[in-house]
Amino acid sequence: MTDYRRGFEDLTREVYEPELPVEGDWPEWLSGTLIRNGPAQFSVGDQSYNHWFDGHAMLHAFRMGGGTVSYRNRFLETQSRTEALAEGKIVRSEFATDPCMSLFGRIMSVFNPKPTDNAGINVARLDDAYVALTETPIPVAFDPETLETVGVVDYDDDVDAQMATAHPHVEPDTGRTLTYQVAFGRQSEYQICSIPSGSAARTVLSRLDVDRPSYMHSFGMTENYVILSEWPLVVDPLDLLLRGQPFIENFEWQPDRGTRFRILRKADGAEVATCTADAAFAFHHVNAFEQEGEIVCDIVTYPDASIIDELALDNLRSEKPSPGTGTLRRYRLPLTGGSASARVLSDERLELPRLHEASARARPYDTVYGIGTRTEGNFADQLVKVNVGSGTAQTWQADDTYPGEPVFVPRPGGTAEDDGVLLSVVLDPANDRSFLLLLDATTFSEQARATVPHAIPFGFHGQFFE
């Protein structure tokens, strides 16, 4: 297979390459490790997972220094993976896959649920641990040098929740982490939690009762506020227990509800305003900041939640996949509440958005980077740099290749939003390889690439650790 679908095939080989072949000039100043996370095994025995989000998590580490690049990959050895390999079949429910169970097994799972620890979405620092994250509040620690799985991190608190974002925010000035969770029950609640720098203890800043929780993959943060975007994809918590369906299939699209933005003050957790807008759906917030009595909130949106079904493996492996990209939209949320205005910022399609975190997060900003779609009817096949003020865009593409999320690394001493480089893992299916691409963020031109000895399946998110 020599097209994008190579990115949705299993990778089971784990390797260590102390020095990858490099074309071009790798900067001497670029010193640290890019660790990426994503699914790599989509089947067990004769069973296949249903969705891109469900494959067994694999970590990929690119260590850089002195103009060289090394590479290591390793599966995250979670209970979900261990049990599946031991039994030769899917054992735990995932985002959109439910194991085949007997009636007795389904009844017992209600009383003894086993949430997935298949943490295949993101990576972060928590206290002194490097952790892999998914949408259950079960961070899985790993050794950043060897990528060996250390084990589940127990939060040093008694906060109870069943769902969590894999996109916590770190305040640039304080180092404090803010995260969003959901506790399902007879009376469900949203929780905003604070984790001080150097700690693994969550403090609940805000609790909001909710009867039918919304599926919210990420949330927004400004200097003084947190923004929850309640898309009209909602669930009756009893259905999660009793219907015996994969997690996401219990959610229902109810467009008449519209979208509700709930604005919470960081200082005391109080809900200060609620704003409404037309029905939409999103995975990823881009950025948010305060301006003249409003919150400006930029999000990659879709008209509805059908994008979730479009990212099922059967659809992604078809002749006409989803492009996997959405529309960059700006909402203006009055701090007095009421209707939110919305407008499209660019004609360029975008996903997996990234910023210069230190310069742009929670501040007025100019630049967002992401993957994009150049060829109609194809999966995401270019990188984009969008000016959010003018809507203009720069793009990078190479024929028949498919780049992943671009991670921005600032040049030492650089403060401009494009004073640095971008790192992206690019699939080259014709050569059955992937390579780590290095772009100059200012000119958006290729500076170098380091080739990996195998094709890396499409992943989600990564971080650069110095």
WOWOJO-V111238 format. One record per pair of residues at least 4 apart in sequence whose ideal C-beta (glycine too) atoms are under 7 Angstrom apart, sorted by sequence separation. I is the first residue (numbers start at 1). GAP is how many residues later the second one is. D is the distance in whole Angstrom. If there is no record, write none. Layout:
I&GAP&D, I&GAP&D
//
This chain:
1&4&5, 22&4&5, 26&4&7, 43&4&6, 50&4&6, 77&4&6, 78&4&7, 79&4&6, 80&4&6, 81&4&6, 82&4&6, 83&4&6, 87&4&6, 93&4&7, 101&4&3, 103&4&7, 104&4&6, 105&4&6, 108&4&6, 109&4&6, 143&4&6, 155&4&7, 171&4&7, 184&4&5, 195&4&6, 235&4&6, 238&4&6, 239&4&5, 245&4&4, 265&4&7, 306&4&6, 307&4&6, 312&4&7, 313&4&6, 314&4&7, 334&4&5, 356&4&5, 357&4&5, 387&4&7, 410&4&5, 415&4&7, 440&4&7, 452&4&6, 1&5&5, 43&5&4, 49&5&4, 64&5&5, 77&5&6, 84&5&7, 93&5&5, 101&5&5, 125&5&6, 126&5&5, 142&5&6, 143&5&5, 170&5&6, 171&5&5, 183&5&6, 221&5&6, 235&5&6, 245&5&6, 264&5&6, 265&5&5, 290&5&6, 291&5&5, 302&5&5, 310&5&5, 311&5&6, 316&5&5, 355&5&4, 360&5&4, 373&5&7, 387&5&5, 414&5&3, 428&5&5, 439&5&6, 440&5&5, 42&6&6, 43&6&7, 49&6&6, 75&6&6, 84&6&6, 93&6&6, 133&6&6, 142&6&6, 182&6&7, 183&6&5, 195&6&7, 264&6&7, 309&6&7, 315&6&6, 355&6&6, 375&6&6, 414&6&6, 428&6&6, 439&6&7, 42&7&5, 62&7&6, 63&7&5, 84&7&5, 90&7&6, 92&7&7, 123&7&7, 124&7&6, 142&7&5, 143&7&6, 170&7&5, 195&7&6, 219&7&6, 220&7&4, 243&7&6, 264&7&5, 265&7&5, 288&7&6, 289&7&6, 315&7&7, 333&7&5, 373&7&5, 374&7&5, 386&7&5, 427&7&5, 428&7&6, 439&7&6, 440&7&5, 83&8&4, 91&8&6, 101&8&7, 123&8&7, 131&8&4, 132&8&5, 142&8&6, 182&8&6, 183&8&6, 219&8&6, 263&8&7, 288&8&6, 332&8&6, 372&8&6, 373&8&6, 374&8&4, 385&8&6, 411&8&5, 426&8&6, 439&8&6, 62&9&6, 83&9&7, 90&9&4, 123&9&6, 124&9&6, 131&9&6, 140&9&6, 141&9&4, 168&9&5, 169&9&5, 193&9&4, 194&9&5, 219&9&5, 220&9&7, 262&9&6, 263&9&5, 288&9&4, 331&9&5, 332&9&5, 371&9&4, 384&9&5, 385&9&4, 410&9&6, 411&9&5, 425&9&6, 426&9&5, 437&9&7, 438&9&5, 123&10&7, 131&10&5, 132&10&6, 141&10&6, 168&10&6, 180&10&7, 181&10&4, 193&10&6, 219&10&7, 240&10&5, 263&10&4, 288&10&7, 355&10&7, 372&10&5, 410&10&4, 438&10&5, 61&11&5, 122&11&4, 130&11&7, 168&11&4, 193&11&6, 194&11&5, 239&11&4, 287&11&5, 311&11&6, 331&11&5, 372&11&7, 384&11&5, 409&11&5, 425&11&6, 426&11&5, 438&11&7, 80&12&5, 121&12&6, 129&12&4, 130&12&6, 140&12&6, 141&12&5, 180&12&6, 181&12&6, 193&12&7, 216&12&6, 262&12&6, 286&12&4, 310&12&4, 330&12&7, 371&12&6, 372&12&4, 383&12&7, 408&12&6, 409&12&5, 437&12&5, 39&13&7, 42&13&4, 60&13&5, 119&13&4, 121&13&5, 126&13&6, 191&13&5, 192&13&5, 216&13&6, 261&13&7, 286&13&6, 329&13&6, 330&13&6, 355&13&6, 382&13&5, 383&13&4, 423&13&6, 424&13&5, 436&13&7, 41&14&6, 59&14&7, 119&14&5, 120&14&6, 130&14&5, 138&14&6, 139&14&4, 165&14&6, 178&14&7, 179&14&5, 192&14&4, 216&14&7, 260&14&6, 261&14&4, 285&14&5, 286&14&6, 370&14&6, 382&14&6, 408&14&6, 409&14&6, 435&14&4, 436&14&5, 39&15&7, 40&15&6, 41&15&4, 58&15&6, 59&15&6, 119&15&4, 164&15&6, 165&15&5, 216&15&7, 235&15&5, 307&15&7, 329&15&6, 330&15&5, 353&15&5, 354&15&5, 382&15&4, 407&15&7, 423&15&6, 435&15&6, 39&16&3, 40&16&6, 58&16&7, 118&16&6, 178&16&6, 179&16&7, 191&16&6, 214&16&4, 215&16&7, 235&16&5, 260&16&6, 284&16&5, 328&16&7, 329&16&7, 353&16&7, 354&16&7, 369&16&5, 381&16&6, 406&16&4, 407&16&5, 435&16&5, 39&17&6, 58&17&5, 59&17&6, 164&17&5, 214&17&6, 234&17&6, 259&17&7, 282&17&5, 283&17&7, 327&17&6, 328&17&5, 353&17&5, 406&17&7, 421&17&5, 422&17&4, 435&17&6, 39&18&6, 40&18&4, 58&18&7, 116&18&7, 163&18&7, 176&18&6, 177&18&4, 189&18&5, 190&18&4, 215&18&5, 233&18&5, 234&18&6, 258&18&5, 259&18&5, 282&18&6, 328&18&5, 352&18&5, 367&18&6, 368&18&5, 406&18&5, 421&18&6, 433&18&6, 434&18&5, 56&19&6, 57&19&4, 117&19&7, 119&19&7, 163&19&4, 176&19&7, 189&19&6, 214&19&6, 258&19&6, 259&19&7, 282&19&5, 351&19&6, 352&19&5, 405&19&7, 421&19&6, 422&19&5, 433&19&6, 37&20&6, 38&20&7, 116&20&6, 119&20&7, 161&20&4, 162&20&7, 176&20&6, 189&20&5, 190&20&6, 214&20&5, 233&20&6, 234&20&6, 258&20&6, 259&20&6, 281&20&7, 282&20&7, 350&20&4, 351&20&5, 367&20&6, 368&20&6, 383&20&5, 404&20&6, 421&20&6, 57&21&7, 115&21&5, 117&21&5, 119&21&4, 161&21&6, 162&21&6, 176&21&6, 189&21&6, 213&21&7, 232&21&7, 258&21&5, 259&21&5, 280&21&5, 281&21&5, 366&21&6, 374&21&7, 381&21&5, 382&21&7, 403&21&5, 404&21&5, 420&21&5, 433&21&7, 434&21&5, 37&22&6, 92&22&5, 94&22&5, 131&22&6, 161&22&5, 162&22&5, 175&22&3, 187&22&6, 188&22&5, 212&22&4, 213&22&6, 232&22&5, 280&22&7, 327&22&7, 328&22&5, 350&22&6, 366&22&6, 380&22&7, 433&22&6, 434&22&4, 93&23&7, 115&23&7, 117&23&6, 160&23&6, 174&23&7, 188&23&7, 212&23&6, 232&23&5, 280&23&7, 281&23&6, 326&23&7, 349&23&5, 365&23&7, 366&23&6, 372&23&6, 374&23&5, 379&23&6, 383&23&5, 403&23&5, 418&23&4, 419&23&7, 432&23&5, 35&24&6, 36&24&5, 92&24&5, 94&24&6, 129&24&6, 137&24&5, 212&24&6, 255&24&4, 281&24&4, 302&24&5, 325&24&4, 326&24&7, 348&24&6, 349&24&5, 402&24&7, 418&24&5, 56&25&5, 188&25&5, 232&25&4, 301&25&6, 325&25&6, 326&25&6, 401&25&5, 402&25&4, 35&26&5, 136&26&7, 232&26&6, 281&26&7, 300&26&4, 301&26&5, 323&26&6, 325&26&4, 401&26&6, 421&26&7, 429&26&7, 126&27&6, 136&27&7, 137&27&4, 232&27&7, 300&27&7, 324&27&6, 401&27&5, 33&28&6, 34&28&4, 135&28&6, 136&28&6, 231&28&6, 300&28&6, 301&28&5, 427&28&6, 11&29&4, 12&29&6, 33&29&7, 135&29&6, 184&29&7, 230&29&7, 351&29&7, 400&29&7, 427&29&7, 10&30&7, 33&30&5, 161&30&6, 229&30&7, 230&30&4, 298&30&7, 299&30&6, 400&30&6, 10&31&5, 135&31&6, 182&31&5, 425&31&6, 427&31&7, 10&32&6, 32&32&6, 134&32&6, 229&32&6, 230&32&7, 263&32&6, 298&32&5, 299&32&7, 371&32&6, 10&33&6, 31&33&6, 133&33&4, 371&33&7, 408&33&6, 8&34&7, 30&34&5, 31&34&5, 159&34&6, 192&34&5, 227&34&6, 228&34&4, 296&34&6, 297&34&5, 350&34&6, 371&34&6, 403&34&7, 425&34&7, 40&35&7, 117&35&6, 80&36&5, 180&36&7, 215&36&5, 227&36&6, 296&36&6, 297&36&6, 348&36&5, 350&36&6, 370&36&7, 80&37&6, 81&37&7, 369&37&5, 26&38&7, 28&38&6, 79&38&5, 80&38&4, 190&38&6, 225&38&5, 226&38&5, 294&38&5, 295&38&4, 348&38&6, 28&39&5, 78&39&4, 180&39&5, 225&39&6, 294&39&6, 369&39&6, 44&40&5, 54&40&4, 78&40&5, 225&40&6, 226&40&6, 294&40&6, 295&40&7, 346&40&5, 26&41&5, 44&41&7, 49&41&7, 54&41&6, 78&41&7, 224&41&6, 225&41&6, 293&41&7, 294&41&6, 383&41&6, 423&41&7, 26&42&7, 47&42&5, 53&42&4, 54&42&6, 224&42&6, 286&42&7, 293&42&5, 26&43&6, 45&43&4, 47&43&5, 53&43&7, 54&43&5, 76&43&6, 159&43&5, 178&43&6, 345&43&5, 396&43&6, 8&44&7, 44&44&7, 45&44&5, 51&44&6, 122&44&4, 124&44&6, 137&44&6, 156&44&5, 157&44&5, 347&44&7, 44&45&6, 49&45&6, 51&45&4, 121&45&4, 122&45&6, 155&45&6, 156&45&4, 157&45&5, 159&45&6, 346&45&4, 348&45&4, 44&46&6, 50&46&5, 51&46&6, 155&46&7, 325&46&7, 345&46&6, 11&47&7, 22&47&6, 50&47&4, 115&47&7, 153&47&6, 155&47&6, 232&47&5, 298&47&7, 325&47&6, 346&47&6, 49&48&5, 178&48&6, 180&48&7, 233&48&6, 325&48&5, 396&48&6, 19&49&5, 20&49&5, 188&49&5, 231&49&6, 255&49&7, 20&50&7, 231&50&5, 300&50&6, 323&50&4, 367&50&4, 394&50&4, 396&50&7, 19&51&6, 20&51&5, 167&51&4, 231&51&7, 253&51&6, 300&51&6, 354&51&7, 366&51&6, 367&51&6, 18&52&5, 165&52&7, 169&52&4, 185&52&6, 253&52&5, 354&52&6, 356&52&5, 358&52&7, 365&52&6, 17&53&6, 165&53&6, 184&53&4, 229&53&7, 300&53&6, 352&53&4, 354&53&6, 355&53&7, 369&53&6, 17&54&5, 165&54&6, 208&54&7, 277&54&6, 354&54&6, 356&54&6, 404&54&6, 323&55&7, 324&55&6, 325&55&5, 404&55&6, 407&55&6, 409&55&5, 16&56&5, 76&56&5, 184&56&6, 323&56&6, 324&56&5, 359&56&6, 383&56&7, 405&56&6, 407&56&7, 320&57&5, 323&57&6, 360&57&6, 405&57&7, 407&57&5, 15&58&6, 206&58&5, 275&58&4, 321&58&5, 328&58&6, 359&58&5, 14&59&6, 275&59&6, 385&59&5, 14&60&5, 248&60&6, 14&61&7, 57&61&6, 205&61&7, 227&61&6, 273&61&7, 356&61&4, 56&62&6, 57&62&6, 78&62&6, 273&62&5, 275&62&6, 57&63&3, 206&63&3, 208&63&7, 272&63&7, 273&63&6, 274&63&5, 275&63&6, 276&63&6, 277&63&4, 76&64&6, 205&64&4, 273&64&4, 275&64&7, 276&64&7, 356&64&7, 55&65&7, 218&65&7, 220&65&5, 275&65&4, 277&65&6, 76&66&7, 217&66&4, 218&66&5, 219&66&6, 222&66&5, 224&66&7, 217&67&7, 218&67&5, 221&67&6, 222&67&5, 223&67&6, 286&67&5, 220&68&4, 222&68&5, 227&68&6, 284&68&7, 287&68&6, 284&69&6, 225&70&6, 227&70&6, 229&70&7, 261&70&7, 263&70&6, 127&71&6, 77&72&4, 127&72&6, 192&72&6, 233&72&5, 261&72&5, 263&72&7, 59&73&7, 74&73&4, 76&73&6, 127&73&4, 222&73&6, 287&73&6, 289&73&6, 291&73&7, 74&74&7, 126&74&6, 287&74&7, 288&74&7, 289&74&5, 57&75&6, 72&75&6, 289&75&5, 192&77&7, 220&77&5, 287&78&6, 261&79&6, 39&81&5, 38&82&6, 286&82&5, 37&83&6, 59&83&6, 37&84&6, 37&85&6, 37&86&5, 61&86&6, 35&88&5, 59&88&5, 298&90&6, 37&95&6, 35&109&7, 33&111&6, 110&131&5, 106&138&5, 223&139&5, 222&140&5, 221&141&6, 98&146&7, 98&147&6, 98&148&4, 97&149&6, 96&150&5, 95&151&7, 94&152&7, 95&152&6, 96&152&5, 93&153&6, 95&153&6, 96&153&7, 93&154&6, 172&185&7, 172&186&5, 172&189&5, 96&216&7, 52&259&5, 51&260&6, 51&261&5, 52&261&6, 50&262&6, 51&262&6, 50&263&6, 49&264&7, 52&264&6, 48&265&7, 42&271&6, 8&305&6, 8&308&5, 8&309&6, 5&312&5, 4&317&7, 144&321&7, 122&338&7, 121&339&5, 122&339&4, 123&339&6, 124&339&7, 121&340&6, 123&340&5, 69&367&6, 34&373&6, 4&374&7, 62&374&5, 4&375&4, 30&379&7, 69&381&4, 71&381&6, 29&382&7, 29&383&6, 34&389&5, 36&389&6, 30&391&7, 27&394&7, 7&395&6, 60&396&6, 4&398&5, 26&412&7, 40&417&5, 39&418&6, 38&419&6, 7&420&5, 38&420&7, 6&421&6, 38&421&2, 25&422&6, 26&422&5, 37&422&6, 38&422&5, 6&423&4, 24&423&6, 25&423&6, 36&423&5, 37&423&6, 24&424&3, 37&424&6, 4&425&7, 23&425&6, 24&425&6, 37&425&6, 3&426&6, 22&426&6, 23&426&5, 36&426&3, 2&427&5, 35&427&6, 1&428&7, 2&428&5, 22&428&5, 34&428&6, 35&428&6, 20&430&4, 21&430&5, 34&430&5, 35&430&6, 20&431&6, 20&432&7, 32&432&6, 33&432&5, 32&433&6, 32&434&4, 31&435&7, 17&436&6, 15&438&6, 13&441&6, 11&443&6, 11&444&7, 11&445&7, 11&446&5, 9&448&7, 6&449&5, 8&449&7, 7&450&5, 8&450&7, 7&451&4
//
